[in-house]
Amino acid sequence: MNIIFKQHLNDEYARYTVLDLDTFELADGTQHTACCVIENTPIHELSLLPSLRQLHENLIKNLALKNWDFCEQAIEQLMGKWGGEVDTFYQDLLTRVQDLKAQTLPDNWTPVIHKQ
């Protein structure tokens, strides 16, 4: 698996599974979405690929909606998929979700990670 910023994706990556991960906002206000490029999908997951991709996309969408229960359930289902290559991201995201769940977030909260 490789990590690449979305703005660097091109036709070369069309044959791979590409999943959005986190969006970062830099000090200059620009936002960049990191994606993982999965080059090797285990053969037993090939038939599940469309549903796994959809579940991952819904996880990212529901994170922004603060739908914590959906996020936790989706992460549970996605752990171990993609040949385990995305498990570190899912584990980190689960920790974040559990921390966020315990907070009272402002209405304008977004999952964008601010970097200086």
C-alpha positions in Angstrom: 0.0 0.0 0.0 1.1 3.5 -0.8 -0.1 6.8 0.6 -0.6 9.7 -1.9 -2.3 13.0 -1.8 -5.5 13.1 -3.9 -4.3 15.9 -6.1 -1.5 13.7 -7.4 -3.8 10.9 -8.6 -3.8 10.4 -12.3 -4.8 7.7 -14.8 -1.9 5.5 -13.7 -3.8 4.7 -10.5 -7.1 3.7 -12.2 -6.2 0.0 -12.0 -5.8 0.1 -8.2 -8.1 0.5 -5.3 -7.8 4.0 -4.0 -9.4 5.0 -0.7 -9.7 8.4 0.8 -8.3 8.6 4.3 -7.9 11.9 6.2 -8.0 15.5 5.0 -5.4 17.9 6.3 -5.5 21.6 6.4 -2.1 23.3 6.3 -1.2 26.6 7.9 -1.8 28.4 4.6 -5.4 27.2 4.6 -5.0 24.6 1.8 -6.6 21.3 2.3 -5.1 18.0 1.1 -6.8 14.6 1.2 -4.5 11.6 1.8 -5.4 8.4 -0.1 -4.2 4.9 0.2 -3.4 3.0 -3.0 -3.9 -0.7 -2.5 -1.9 -2.6 -5.1 -2.6 -6.2 -3.9 -6.1 -7.2 -3.1 -6.3 -10.7 -1.6 -8.1 -13.0 -4.1 -10.7 -14.0 -1.6 -11.7 -10.3 -1.3 -12.1 -9.6 -5.0 -15.8 -10.4 -5.1 -16.3 -8.1 -2.0 -14.4 -5.2 -3.5 -17.4 -3.0 -4.5 -19.1 -3.5 -1.1 -15.9 -2.9 0.9 -15.1 0.2 -1.1 -18.7 1.5 -0.5 -18.5 0.7 3.3 -15.1 2.6 3.5 -16.6 5.6 1.6 -19.6 5.6 4.0 -17.3 5.4 7.0 -15.6 8.6 5.8 -18.9 10.3 5.1 -20.4 9.3 8.5 -17.3 10.5 10.3 -18.1 14.0 9.0 -21.7 13.5 10.1 -20.6 12.6 13.6 -22.4 9.2 13.3 -20.1 7.5 15.8 -22.1 4.3 16.0 -21.9 3.7 12.3 -18.2 4.5 12.3 -17.5 2.0 15.0 -19.5 -0.7 13.3 -18.0 0.0 9.9 -14.4 -0.1 11.3 -15.2 -3.4 13.0 -16.3 -4.8 9.6 -13.4 -3.3 7.7 -10.6 -4.4 10.1 -8.6 -7.2 8.4 -9.9 -6.4 4.9 -7.7 -5.0 2.1 -5.1 -7.7 3.2 -4.8 -5.9 6.6 -3.0 -3.0 4.9 -5.5 -0.3 6.2 -5.8 -1.7 9.7 -3.5 0.9 11.3 -5.6 3.7 9.8 -8.8 2.0 11.0 -7.4 1.5 14.5 -6.3 5.1 14.7 -9.7 6.2 13.5 -11.5 4.1 16.0 -9.4 5.7 18.8 -10.3 9.2 17.4 -14.0 8.3 17.2 -14.1 7.0 20.7 -12.4 10.3 21.9 -14.7 12.4 19.8 -17.7 10.5 21.1 -16.9 11.6 24.6 -16.8 15.3 23.7 -19.3 17.9 23.0 -18.4 19.1 19.6 -19.4 22.5 18.0 -22.0 22.4 15.2 -19.3 23.4 12.7 -16.9 20.6 13.6 -15.3 18.8 10.7 -13.0 15.8 10.7 -10.3 17.9 8.9 -6.9 17.6 10.7 -5.2 21.0 11.2 -1.4 21.0 10.7 0.9 23.8 11.3 
